[in-house]
């Protein structure tokens, strides 16, 4: 009886989802901005999600906030429209509030404190701390923003916020900390590559601002970082997120590695004409091999992918379902990052499957954190800021591709049509 009900539910889901289009820029931007400047928050700070229970994401994570600001800075570069003044004012508020957060006493006692209450008060409860990627991401986002400012304003921004984060990075970049998923304590590719990108951006910004002594110090650290990353993470055919693996039963292949390279490219790519090419980029064969491994695993692991492939989770052994320890699911943000990387490699048809997956499983009014591996419905934290910003960056990449006319991806085409074979197969009945 249960499999009959499951079939009916699945079939109804497929009818409901068919024909849904990819979200528009305005749709994504409005929902991103809605998670900033909340009535009870410091100006310029965002919540990871407005969800306050099951799960409670109503905090300002340094990581998530910096990534969101980085995406919004990218919007300023691409567009001069009705959103520009609003975004620019928000970024300026973020700079002021970030300076306040840098001097708040915290349990970690460092700038690696992962999250704060939205009003800027410290979160003094047990948590996975420190998380040292946050300051690095903030440096990259603000250094990119500085490219639109005067030399004098660059100098002030460097001294007000960026230098403190860089000082922290230079003293801690080889230290162990918690990873981007807040689960593993150790040394992580996402964290170290973000720190590398921050120092590279800091060196470029310091050069622009005429701060020669800082440039030399940053370049000396960059050389050490490059040797370290090459030895620890880039010496194999795939990229391993953790080195060594600190959790038993984990293969070490993780979508965080894709996010790391994609974020580095987006936030620090502007530095290449100033201080040379990035250590790794989105066309790196090791990154492509990593994506192939992940896609092959998730294709078999998630029933939702059996007849409509495209959903990408965090890592194969993931057990977080958005609420508790159970079974992991596809995430919007990881799926979007993989799609964007495939486009960068010219693999348009493969990317299109991920684009269609996002369109098919998104909500009418929001993007959550995860998509249930069986039903296809959204679950976990609602209106996740990182989901909106990562999908927005994918959308801009698709628009660039379509403007070039190389191999257009249609964003308004129907997604998945109802298919009894597909829905039966998802329950192992064919």
ChimeraX attribute file (.defattr): number of C-alpha atoms within 10 A of each C-alpha:
attribute: neighborCount
match mode: 1-to-1
recipient: residues
	/A:1	6
	/A:2	7
	/A:3	12
	/A:4	11
	/A:5	10
	/A:6	17
	/A:7	19
	/A:8	15
	/A:9	13
	/A:10	25
	/A:11	20
	/A:12	13
	/A:13	17
	/A:14	23
	/A:15	13
	/A:16	15
	/A:17	23
	/A:18	17
	/A:19	16
	/A:20	21
	/A:21	20
	/A:22	23
	/A:23	22
	/A:24	14
	/A:25	14
	/A:26	11
	/A:27	14
	/A:28	23
	/A:29	17
	/A:30	12
	/A:31	18
	/A:32	24
	/A:33	20
	/A:34	15
	/A:35	21
	/A:36	23
	/A:37	18
	/A:38	17
	/A:39	9
	/A:40	10
	/A:41	18
	/A:42	22
	/A:43	23
	/A:44	23
	/A:45	32
	/A:46	29
	/A:47	29
	/A:48	28
	/A:49	24
	/A:50	20
	/A:51	18
	/A:52	12
	/A:53	10
	/A:54	12
	/A:55	15
	/A:56	14
	/A:57	17
	/A:58	19
	/A:59	25
	/A:60	25
	/A:61	21
	/A:62	28
	/A:63	22
	/A:64	25
	/A:65	28
	/A:66	26
	/A:67	23
	/A:68	26
	/A:69	25
	/A:70	25
	/A:71	24
	/A:72	26
	/A:73	22
	/A:74	18
	/A:75	19
	/A:76	17
	/A:77	14
	/A:78	11
	/A:79	10
	/A:80	10
	/A:81	10
	/A:82	8
	/A:83	16
	/A:84	17
	/A:85	12
	/A:86	11
	/A:87	18
	/A:88	15
	/A:89	12
	/A:90	19
	/A:91	22
	/A:92	15
	/A:93	16
	/A:94	23
	/A:95	19
	/A:96	17
	/A:97	18
	/A:98	24
	/A:99	14
	/A:100	14
	/A:101	18
	/A:102	17
	/A:103	12
	/A:104	15
	/A:105	14
	/A:106	19
	/A:107	14
	/A:108	15
	/A:109	12
	/A:110	18
	/A:111	25
	/A:112	25
	/A:113	27
	/A:114	28
	/A:115	27
	/A:116	21
	/A:117	18
	/A:118	24
	/A:119	16
	/A:120	20
	/A:121	16
	/A:122	17
	/A:123	17
	/A:124	13
	/A:125	7
	/A:126	7
	/A:127	15
	/A:128	17
	/A:129	19
	/A:130	23
	/A:131	25
	/A:132	29
	/A:133	29
	/A:134	26
	/A:135	29
	/A:136	31
	/A:137	29
	/A:138	29
	/A:139	30
	/A:140	31
	/A:141	29
	/A:142	28
	/A:143	27
	/A:144	24
	/A:145	23
	/A:146	19
	/A:147	14
	/A:148	13
	/A:149	12
	/A:150	12
	/A:151	15
	/A:152	11
	/A:153	13
	/A:154	23
	/A:155	19
	/A:156	13
	/A:157	20
	/A:158	23
	/A:159	11
	/A:160	14
	/A:161	21
	/A:162	27
	/A:163	16
	/A:164	17
	/A:165	23
	/A:166	24
	/A:167	13
	/A:168	16
	/A:169	25
	/A:170	16
	/A:171	9
	/A:172	15
	/A:173	22
	/A:174	16
	/A:175	12
	/A:176	16
	/A:177	23
	/A:178	22
	/A:179	24
	/A:180	21
	/A:181	10
	/A:182	14
	/A:183	12
	/A:184	17
	/A:185	18
	/A:186	17
	/A:187	22
	/A:188	28
	/A:189	25
	/A:190	25
	/A:191	28
	/A:192	24
	/A:193	25
	/A:194	29
	/A:195	30
	/A:196	29
	/A:197	28
	/A:198	31
	/A:199	28
	/A:200	27
	/A:201	29
	/A:202	29
	/A:203	27
	/A:204	25
	/A:205	27
	/A:206	22
	/A:207	17
	/A:208	18
	/A:209	17
	/A:210	14
	/A:211	15
	/A:212	12
	/A:213	11
	/A:214	17
	/A:215	19
	/A:216	14
	/A:217	13
	/A:218	22
	/A:219	17
	/A:220	11
	/A:221	16
	/A:222	20
	/A:223	11
	/A:224	11
	/A:225	20
	/A:226	17
	/A:227	12
	/A:228	14
	/A:229	18
	/A:230	13
	/A:231	11
	/A:232	19
	/A:233	21
	/A:234	18
	/A:235	12
	/A:236	11
	/A:237	13
	/A:238	20
	/A:239	24
	/A:240	26
	/A:241	25
	/A:242	26
	/A:243	13
	/A:244	13
	/A:245	17
	/A:246	13
	/A:247	13
	/A:248	6
	/A:249	8
	/A:250	14
	/A:251	14
	/A:252	20
	/A:253	21
	/A:254	26
	/A:255	25
	/A:256	24
	/A:257	26
	/A:258	26
	/A:259	21
	/A:260	23
	/A:261	25
	/A:262	21
	/A:263	26
	/A:264	25
	/A:265	17
	/A:266	18
	/A:267	27
	/A:268	26
	/A:269	20
	/A:270	17
	/A:271	21
	/A:272	13
	/A:273	9
	/A:274	14
	/A:275	14
	/A:276	11
	/A:277	12
	/A:278	18
	/A:279	17
	/A:280	20
	/A:281	21
	/A:282	24
	/A:283	15
	/A:284	13
	/A:285	15
	/A:286	19
	/A:287	24
	/A:288	20
	/A:289	14
	/A:290	19
	/A:291	24
	/A:292	13
	/A:293	15
	/A:294	20
	/A:295	21
	/A:296	11
	/A:297	15
	/A:298	24
	/A:299	18
	/A:300	12
	/A:301	17
	/A:302	22
	/A:303	23
	/A:304	28
	/A:305	22
	/A:306	17
	/A:307	15
	/A:308	17
	/A:309	19
	/A:310	27
	/A:311	31
	/A:312	32
	/A:313	28
	/A:314	23
	/A:315	22
	/A:316	21
	/A:317	16
	/A:318	15
	/A:319	14
	/A:320	15
	/A:321	19
	/A:322	23
	/A:323	13
	/A:324	12
	/A:325	10
	/A:326	11
	/A:327	14
	/A:328	23
	/A:329	31
	/A:330	25
	/A:331	25
	/A:332	30
	/A:333	29
	/A:334	27
	/A:335	27
	/A:336	29
	/A:337	26
	/A:338	30
	/A:339	28
	/A:340	29
	/A:341	26
	/A:342	22
	/A:343	22
	/A:344	17
	/A:345	15
	/A:346	15
	/A:347	14
	/A:348	20
	/A:349	15
	/A:350	15
	/A:351	24
	/A:352	21
	/A:353	17
	/A:354	25
	/A:355	29
	/A:356	25
	/A:357	24
	/A:358	26
	/A:359	23
	/A:360	24
	/A:361	28
	/A:362	22
	/A:363	16
	/A:364	10
	/A:365	11
	/A:366	16
	/A:367	28
	/A:368	27
	/A:369	24
	/A:370	30
	/A:371	27
	/A:372	21
	/A:373	23
	/A:374	15
	/A:375	18
	/A:376	23
	/A:377	17
	/A:378	23
	/A:379	17
	/A:380	22
	/A:381	24
	/A:382	22
	/A:383	23
	/A:384	26
	/A:385	29
	/A:386	25
	/A:387	26
	/A:388	29
	/A:389	24
	/A:390	23
	/A:391	27
	/A:392	25
	/A:393	21
	/A:394	22
	/A:395	21
	/A:396	17
	/A:397	17
	/A:398	24
	/A:399	16
	/A:400	13
	/A:401	18
	/A:402	14
	/A:403	11
	/A:404	10
	/A:405	10
	/A:406	11
	/A:407	15
	/A:408	16
	/A:409	18
	/A:410	15
	/A:411	19
	/A:412	14
	/A:413	14
	/A:414	16
	/A:415	23
	/A:416	20
	/A:417	14
	/A:418	17
	/A:419	14
	/A:420	15
	/A:421	12
	/A:422	22
	/A:423	26
	/A:424	18
	/A:425	16
	/A:426	22
	/A:427	16
	/A:428	11
	/A:429	11
	/A:430	10
